[in-house]
Amino acid sequence: MYLEQAQSYKYLGLSVNSDNSIEEGIGNKITLGNKAYHTNQFLFKSRMIYKKLKMKFYYNIIKPVVSICL
């Protein structure tokens, strides 16, 4: 029985490749963080929302997306 070798795969949200390099995974996390920010951009740019509430949004929405498995 032969097992096929994969060039890269995702494990716990982080991309693992044959070189054990994490640069690609870090780039993916930054991209996901940018997408999360731009999706919720109206919250962060609104003048009707207090700064303290914006910081809660950041710590609960953006930061977990970027910091998982780093």
N, CA, C and O of each residue as an XYZ file, in Angstrom:
280
protein
N       0.839     -1.169      0.000
C       0.000      0.000      0.000
C       0.891      1.242      0.000
O       1.829      1.348      0.790
N       0.585      2.166     -0.889
C       1.370      3.392     -1.015
C       0.526      4.583     -0.579
O      -0.660      4.668     -0.896
N       1.148      5.493      0.145
C       0.474      6.717      0.560
C       0.956      7.864     -0.317
O       2.145      7.996     -0.611
N       0.013      8.673     -0.718
C       0.337      9.820     -1.558
C       0.873     10.956     -0.681
O       0.305     11.264      0.366
N       1.972     11.572     -1.124
C       2.559     12.674     -0.372
C       1.932     13.990     -0.824
O       1.884     14.289     -2.017
N       1.461     14.756      0.124
C       0.831     16.043     -0.185
C       1.879     17.150     -0.152
O       2.788     17.126      0.678
N       1.752     18.125     -1.060
C       2.666     19.273     -1.073
C       2.373     20.202      0.093
O       3.290     20.720      0.730
N       1.102     20.410      0.367
C       0.710     21.230      1.513
C      -0.704     20.838      1.939
O      -1.479     20.296      1.151
N      -1.020     21.119      3.192
C      -2.343     20.847      3.721
C      -2.616     21.816      4.867
O      -1.692     22.431      5.400
N      -3.869     21.948      5.240
C      -4.253     22.824      6.339
C      -4.432     21.989      7.596
O      -5.089     20.948      7.583
N      -3.831     22.473      8.691
C      -3.960     21.828      9.986
C      -4.242     22.909     11.019
O      -3.410     23.791     11.227
N      -5.392     22.858     11.666
C      -5.809     23.854     12.648
C      -5.772     25.267     12.089
O      -5.409     26.210     12.792
N      -6.146     25.411     10.825
C      -6.205     26.727     10.206
C      -4.886     27.249      9.691
O      -4.838     28.351      9.144
N      -3.802     26.488      9.848
C      -2.486     26.925      9.398
C      -2.029     26.022      8.267
O      -2.156     24.800      8.354
N      -1.503     26.608      7.221
C      -1.053     25.852      6.061
C       0.319     25.243      6.339
O       1.265     25.961      6.663
N       0.428     23.927      6.212
C       1.676     23.208      6.435
C       2.136     22.661      5.089
O       1.357     22.043      4.363
N       3.417     22.895      4.758
C       3.938     22.365      3.502
C       5.137     21.472      3.756
O       5.544     21.299      4.905
N       5.702     20.910      2.719
C       6.788     19.941      2.855
C       8.066     20.559      3.407
O       8.920     19.833      3.916
N       8.225     21.887      3.323
C       9.414     22.567      3.848
C       9.270     22.938      5.324
O      10.216     23.439      5.931
N       8.102     22.697      5.898
C       7.761     23.135      7.258
C       7.896     24.644      7.398
O       8.283     25.147      8.452
N       7.578     25.349      6.341
C       7.643     26.807      6.318
C       6.285     27.379      6.688
O       5.248     26.855      6.280
N       6.297     28.478      7.477
C       5.032     29.063      7.905
C       4.759     30.411      7.246
O       3.749     31.045      7.554
N       5.629     30.863      6.350
C       5.433     32.157      5.715
C       4.094     32.214      4.975
O       3.392     33.223      5.036
N       3.749     31.157      4.294
C       2.481     31.109      3.567
C       1.306     31.191      4.540
O       0.314     31.866      4.266
N       1.420     30.509      5.667
C       0.359     30.531      6.670
C       0.191     31.904      7.281
O      -0.932     32.340      7.529
N       1.293     32.588      7.525
C       1.228     33.932      8.080
C       0.577     34.874      7.082
O      -0.251     35.706      7.454
N       0.948     34.745      5.823
C       0.332     35.571      4.777
C      -1.162     35.334      4.688
O      -1.936     36.272      4.499
N      -1.569     34.077      4.824
C      -3.008     33.759      4.798
C      -3.737     34.382      5.980
O      -4.849     34.884      5.823
N      -3.125     34.355      7.164
C      -3.748     34.952      8.349
C      -3.885     36.460      8.195
O      -4.899     37.029      8.599
N      -2.878     37.120      7.615
C      -2.952     38.561      7.379
C      -4.073     38.870      6.388
O      -4.824     39.829      6.567
N      -4.177     38.056      5.349
C      -5.257     38.244      4.372
C      -6.624     38.073      5.024
O      -7.533     38.859      4.759
N      -6.782     37.064      5.868
C      -8.053     36.853      6.570
C      -8.364     38.009      7.522
O      -9.519     38.411      7.657
N      -7.334     38.541      8.179
C      -7.526     39.694      9.051
C      -7.976     40.915      8.273
O      -8.854     41.653      8.722
N      -7.376     41.135      7.099
C      -7.789     42.254      6.249
C      -9.232     42.094      5.790
O      -9.992     43.062      5.768
N      -9.608     40.875      5.426
C     -10.987     40.626      5.003
C     -11.962     40.872      6.151
O     -13.032     41.448      5.953
N     -11.586     40.430      7.352
C     -12.454     40.643      8.513
C     -12.605     42.128      8.805
O     -13.696     42.583      9.151
N     -11.516     42.896      8.670
C     -11.600     44.335      8.912
C     -12.486     45.014      7.868
O     -13.382     45.786      8.208
N     -12.224     44.719      6.600
C     -12.974     45.385      5.538
C     -14.452     44.984      5.532
O     -15.303     45.767      5.109
N     -14.756     43.790      5.991
C     -16.152     43.378      6.105
C     -16.865     44.203      7.172
O     -18.038     44.543      7.017
N     -16.161     44.524      8.250
C     -16.751     45.276      9.364
C     -16.281     46.726      9.391
O     -16.347     47.382     10.430
N     -15.820     47.213      8.284
C     -15.264     48.552      8.188
C     -16.263     49.632      8.612
O     -15.873     50.633      9.212
N     -17.523     49.439      8.310
C     -18.538     50.430      8.676
C     -18.607     50.612     10.189
O     -18.917     51.707     10.660
N     -18.321     49.556     10.966
C     -18.317     49.674     12.425
C     -17.152     50.523     12.907
O     -17.309     51.365     13.791
N     -15.979     50.296     12.319
C     -14.784     50.986     12.774
C     -14.725     52.444     12.326
O     -14.066     53.262     12.968
N     -15.393     52.769     11.252
C     -15.376     54.145     10.752
C     -16.552     54.980     11.244
O     -16.574     56.196     11.053
N     -17.505     54.348     11.861
C     -18.690     55.058     12.325
C     -18.338     55.995     13.480
O     -17.610     55.613     14.396
N     -18.850     57.200     13.433
C     -18.654     58.159     14.522
C     -19.704     57.987     15.614
O     -19.609     58.600     16.677
N     -20.689     57.165     15.350
C     -21.763     56.957     16.321
C     -21.428     55.856     17.334
O     -22.151     55.673     18.314
N     -20.347     55.134     17.103
C     -19.945     54.048     17.991
C     -18.750     54.516     18.815
O     -17.786     55.050     18.267
N     -18.812     54.317     20.117
C     -17.739     54.736     21.009
C     -16.462     53.946     20.755
O     -16.504     52.797     20.316
N     -15.325     54.581     21.037
C     -14.018     53.955     20.821
C     -13.875     52.665     21.635
O     -13.301     51.684     21.161
N     -14.395     52.677     22.846
C     -14.315     51.496     23.705
C     -15.038     50.307     23.075
O     -14.557     49.176     23.152
N     -16.179     50.556     22.460
C     -16.932     49.498     21.786
C     -16.198     49.017     20.532
O     -16.218     47.830     20.209
N     -15.553     49.950     19.831
C     -14.762     49.569     18.655
C     -13.605     48.663     19.049
O     -13.271     47.724     18.327
N     -12.992     48.947     20.200
C     -11.904     48.093     20.685
C     -12.427     46.697     21.037
O     -11.729     45.706     20.820
N     -13.635     46.610     21.573
C     -14.235     45.295     21.848
C     -14.475     44.533     20.547
O     -14.235     43.328     20.474
N     -14.952     45.243     19.518
C     -15.120     44.608     18.205
C     -13.786     44.075     17.697
O     -13.696     42.953     17.199
N     -12.754     44.901     17.833
C     -11.427     44.486     17.359
C     -10.964     43.230     18.091
O     -10.552     42.258     17.457
N     -11.027     43.245     19.416
C     -10.537     42.106     20.196
C     -11.380     40.850     20.033
O     -10.880     39.743     20.234
N     -12.652     41.001     19.671
C     -13.526     39.839     19.534
C     -13.740     39.371     18.104
O     -14.162     38.234     17.890
N     -13.459     40.221     17.115
C     -13.694     39.850     15.718
C     -12.400     39.719     14.932
O     -12.161     38.688     14.304
N     -11.566     40.746     14.958
C     -10.366     40.786     14.113
C      -9.215     39.984     14.714
O      -8.625     39.138     14.043
N      -8.903     40.250     15.963
C      -7.722     39.623     16.582
C      -7.776     38.094     16.600
O      -6.759     37.464     16.310
N      -8.906     37.471     16.925
C      -8.935     36.007     16.902
C      -8.679     35.406     15.515
O      -8.097     34.327     15.400
N      -9.110     36.099     14.480
C      -8.906     35.598     13.119
C      -7.422     35.566     12.794
O      -6.937     34.617     12.179
N      -6.703     36.599     13.203
C      -5.284     36.718     12.865
C      -4.421     35.869     13.787
O      -3.423     35.306     13.337
N      -4.771     35.761     15.049
C      -3.861     35.145     16.020
C      -4.051     33.651     16.240
O      -3.277     33.057     16.992
N      -5.021     33.028     15.636
C      -5.224     31.601     15.829
C      -4.048     30.830     15.236
O      -3.706     31.005     14.067
N      -3.436     29.982     16.046
C      -2.344     29.080     15.637
C      -1.069     29.821     15.235
O      -0.302     29.293     14.430
N      -0.816     30.997     15.750
C       0.478     31.641     15.476
C       1.318     31.659     16.702
O       2.442     32.160     16.672
